Amino acid sequence: AQQFNVDVISNNLSNVNTTGFKKERVEFKDLLYQTMERAYVLEDQGKPVNLQVGFGVMPVATVKNFDTGNFEQTDNPLDLAIDGEGFFMVLGPTGNIQYTRDGSFKISITEEGSKITTSDGFPLLDDTGNEIILNIDVSSMNISSSGELSYTDELGLVVSLGQTIGVMKFPNKFGLESTGRNLYAENSASGFAVSDAELGTRSIINQGFLEASNVQTVEEMVKLIVAQRAYEINSKAIQSADEMLGMANNLKR
């Protein structure tokens, strides 16, 4: 159990510079207990306390912390940070829709035009689930706080592109399944994605910013030291128990 805890904390620390990363913590539960019978307790007499021994601990869940990370200004028109509980929609590696908080988008040149994609080439989707294809100079592109796409023409006029970046929310975001590459997949635990526009409170998109990892290095280092010490103590306890059993076996001889 403590080895699992060390692995989770180590993963948090290794992703301290990962854009949009959300740290995790492990939840534990104690194992079964054995109730020891006390021969000296007479029948029909009360037992004020039980005599029990536990069999250790087991990890039961890893819970993500979805607190918003700090915003870092980049002035890149394709860098987006969500202020709120929403997630960007992208077309995943298997052709299914997945979700991300990583707003470090890029331009991929295709036969259809310039697509906005993740660093891995997964297309960003609009609020109707369609890919966003541009035929403009990206440096002139504007993205409003609600995700509406537009550009500034040669005359200085703002022209709408007729598409809005899709931002989705979930009934239980803590149930989302991490699939790697900063992506999440919906499942029965998270519930179905709901368009941010359909809800009362909208998330705000900040153009030219990126959301940093919410991992606090000092906090995780303290947790790692505690987990390592617990692991060492457990190892020594097992070693001592083995030595005691060996001594007991030798006494029988």
Summary of the structure (lengths in Angstrom):
residues: 253
radius of gyration: 26.7
end to end distance: 36.0
largest distance: 99.2
contacts: 677
relative contact order: 0.19
helix: 23%
strand: 36%
